[in-house]
Amino acid sequence: MKITIGEIARQSGVSTGTVSRVINGKPTVAADTRATVLAVMKKLGYEPDPVARELSRRTKHTLGIWVGAGENRLSPYFNVIWRALLHEMQLHATQFVELPVDITPVRRRMDAVLMFHCADIDQRLATLWRRGVPGALIGHHPGVSCVAPDDMGGGHLAATRLLSLGHRDLLHLTVADEHQWAVDRAAGFTASLAQHVGGSLAPVILRGGGNVLGGYRLMRDAWHQGHRPTGIFCATDEMAVGALGALADLGVSVPDQVSVLGFDGLVDLYPGLASVAQDIPTIAHEAVTLALGAIEHEAIRRTVVPVAIIEGATLGPAPKKA
């Protein structure tokens, strides 16, 4: 006789929905309940059908993707993470709707909304809650499931690596807007410097556009203003590419005179670019998983994805002082 989940549920004293969640490894089942269900499955000799299990994991949900105002959809970083998110939604057979900044006129049904962190995140969350739509976030914020790269840890890695190469005259190029990721990267960078050298070393921090042109202008202007860093940490790889272009135009040798380290892991933008790399596929996977979990009222989770330095030809020892 074929064992059904209905029989497992009856002998376990739980609902068939609970049995299904146990079979599919959902985290929303109490440990003792899970143990009971698994014991009954073992006693009855129940073996889940792997094909049916995979199909059950797929959904026909519709996810809204809500991008912040001013987000550069044409930037290399946005293009990479957008494609990673689409790939994950395809794996889950999930439909998506790209939402405008103002969703007031949007009437299409959405089972959940995946957001990018932005300045008006509190207003956006309040709007979703009023509509009864659950959400998840790429970034971090209290009260909502979220996933983000370890931005602060990445800033710490950048400082530690530059210090290990002997750099003490440091420049940090970051964005003018108070984006959460930029604030965290700068905080990790400066905190690590204070930790390693007793607080006596502070980087010059300049703010501008987060793209190639922004990095170019900041680096050019810094040099003309008399700044002579030997190590430069840029908040994005695009800014790093711009800084490298400015240094080339200024006749400054990289890495003999100045080392440049970016952030994001988009090393294809520039041959030999050193970068603090995000794990973008994992971030996309976790983001979609959290959004789908929000539909099932799973507990709020915050996931921080580790980062790692990709060594490159733009990173070298500090030049010896004459």
JOJOQUI-V838165 format. One record per backbone hydrogen bond with DSSP energy under -0.5 kcal/mol. CO is the residue of the C=O (numbers start at 0). NH is the residue of the N-H. E is the energy in kcal/mol with one decimal. If there is no record, write none. Layout:
BEGIN
[[CO | NH | E] [CO | NH | E]]
END
This chain:
BEGIN
[[3 | 7 | -1.8] [4 | 8 | -2.7] [5 | 9 | -2.2] [6 | 10 | -2.3] [7 | 11 | -1.7] [8 | 12 | -1.5] [8 | 13 | -1.9] [14 | 18 | -1.8] [15 | 19 | -2.4] [16 | 20 | -2.1] [17 | 21 | -2.1] [18 | 22 | -2.5] [19 | 23 | -2.1] [20 | 25 | -2.7] [21 | 24 | -1.4] [25 | 28 | -0.6] [29 | 33 | -2.8] [30 | 34 | -2.3] [31 | 35 | -2.0] [32 | 36 | -2.5] [33 | 37 | -2.7] [34 | 38 | -2.1] [35 | 39 | -2.1] [36 | 40 | -2.5] [37 | 41 | -2.2] [38 | 42 | -2.3] [39 | 43 | -2.4] [40 | 44 | -0.8] [40 | 45 | -2.8] [41 | 44 | -0.5] [47 | 49 | -0.6] [48 | 52 | -2.7] [49 | 53 | -2.1] [50 | 54 | -2.3] [51 | 55 | -2.3] [52 | 56 | -1.1] [53 | 57 | -0.8] [54 | 57 | -0.7] [60 | 62 | -0.5] [60 | 94 | -2.3] [61 | 110 | -2.4] [61 | 111 | -1.1] [62 | 96 | -2.3] [63 | 65 | -0.6] [63 | 113 | -3.5] [64 | 66 | -0.7] [64 | 98 | -2.7] [65 | 115 | -1.6] [67 | 70 | -1.7] [70 | 72 | -1.3] [71 | 74 | -1.6] [74 | 78 | -2.3] [75 | 79 | -2.0] [76 | 80 | -2.4] [77 | 81 | -2.4] [78 | 82 | -2.0] [79 | 83 | -1.9] [80 | 84 | -2.2] [81 | 85 | -2.3] [82 | 86 | -2.1] [83 | 87 | -2.0] [84 | 88 | -2.3] [85 | 89 | -2.1] [86 | 90 | -1.9] [87 | 91 | -1.4] [88 | 93 | -3.3] [89 | 92 | -1.3] [91 | 58 | -2.6] [94 | 62 | -2.9] [96 | 64 | -3.0] [96 | 98 | -0.6] [98 | 66 | -0.7] [100 | 102 | -0.7] [102 | 105 | -1.4] [110 | 133 | -0.6] [111 | 63 | -2.7] [112 | 114 | -0.5] [112 | 135 | -2.1] [113 | 65 | -2.6] [114 | 137 | -3.0] [117 | 120 | -1.4] [119 | 123 | -2.1] [120 | 124 | -2.6] [121 | 125 | -2.2] [122 | 126 | -2.2] [123 | 127 | -2.2] [124 | 128 | -2.7] [125 | 129 | -2.2] [126 | 130 | -1.4] [127 | 131 | -0.7] [127 | 132 | -2.5] [128 | 131 | -0.9] [131 | 133 | -0.5] [133 | 112 | -1.8] [134 | 144 | -0.6] [135 | 114 | -2.7] [136 | 138 | -0.8] [136 | 146 | -2.4] [137 | 116 | -2.2] [140 | 143 | -0.9] [144 | 136 | -2.1] [145 | 302 | -2.9] [146 | 138 | -2.3] [147 | 304 | -2.8] [148 | 150 | -2.3] [149 | 153 | -2.4] [150 | 154 | -2.1] [151 | 155 | -2.0] [152 | 156 | -2.5] [153 | 157 | -2.4] [154 | 158 | -2.1] [155 | 159 | -2.6] [156 | 160 | -2.7] [157 | 161 | -2.3] [158 | 162 | -2.6] [159 | 163 | -2.2] [160 | 164 | -1.0] [161 | 166 | -2.3] [162 | 165 | -1.9] [164 | 317 | -2.8] [167 | 169 | -1.0] [168 | 229 | -2.6] [168 | 230 | -1.9] [169 | 203 | -2.2] [170 | 172 | -0.5] [170 | 232 | -2.6] [171 | 173 | -0.6] [171 | 205 | -2.4] [172 | 234 | -2.6] [173 | 207 | -2.1] [176 | 178 | -1.9] [178 | 182 | -2.6] [179 | 183 | -2.4] [180 | 184 | -2.2] [181 | 185 | -2.3] [182 | 186 | -2.3] [183 | 187 | -2.6] [184 | 188 | -1.9] [185 | 189 | -2.7] [186 | 190 | -2.4] [187 | 191 | -1.8] [188 | 192 | -1.7] [189 | 193 | -2.1] [190 | 194 | -2.0] [191 | 195 | -2.1] [192 | 196 | -1.9] [193 | 198 | -1.0] [196 | 199 | -1.6] [199 | 201 | -0.5] [203 | 171 | -3.2] [203 | 205 | -0.5] [205 | 173 | -2.6] [207 | 175 | -2.1] [210 | 214 | -2.3] [211 | 215 | -2.4] [212 | 216 | -2.6] [213 | 217 | -2.2] [214 | 218 | -2.2] [215 | 219 | -2.6] [216 | 220 | -2.7] [217 | 221 | -2.5] [218 | 222 | -2.1] [219 | 223 | -2.2] [220 | 224 | -1.7] [221 | 226 | -2.3] [222 | 225 | -1.5] [229 | 258 | -3.0] [230 | 170 | -2.1] [231 | 233 | -0.5] [231 | 260 | -2.6] [232 | 172 | -1.9] [235 | 239 | -1.7] [236 | 240 | -2.4] [237 | 241 | -2.0] [238 | 242 | -2.6] [239 | 243 | -2.5] [240 | 244 | -1.9] [241 | 245 | -2.1] [242 | 246 | -2.5] [243 | 247 | -2.1] [244 | 248 | -2.1] [245 | 249 | -1.9] [246 | 250 | -0.5] [246 | 251 | -2.9] [247 | 250 | -1.0] [252 | 256 | -2.2] [252 | 257 | -1.7] [258 | 231 | -2.4] [259 | 273 | -0.6] [260 | 233 | -3.0] [261 | 275 | -1.7] [262 | 236 | -1.5] [263 | 277 | -1.4] [264 | 266 | -1.4] [265 | 268 | -1.9] [266 | 269 | -1.1] [266 | 272 | -0.5] [269 | 272 | -2.1] [271 | 313 | -1.8] [273 | 261 | -2.6] [274 | 276 | -0.8] [274 | 309 | -3.6] [275 | 263 | -3.5] [276 | 307 | -1.4] [277 | 279 | -1.0] [278 | 282 | -2.1] [279 | 283 | -2.6] [280 | 284 | -2.3] [281 | 285 | -2.7] [282 | 286 | -2.4] [283 | 287 | -2.3] [284 | 288 | -2.3] [285 | 289 | -2.7] [286 | 290 | -2.1] [287 | 291 | -2.6] [288 | 292 | -2.3] [289 | 293 | -2.0] [290 | 294 | -1.1] [291 | 295 | -1.0] [292 | 297 | -2.4] [293 | 296 | -1.4] [300 | 145 | -2.2] [302 | 147 | -1.9] [302 | 304 | -0.5] [304 | 149 | -2.1] [307 | 276 | -3.5] [308 | 310 | -0.7] [309 | 274 | -1.8] [311 | 314 | -1.5] [313 | 259 | -2.8]]
END
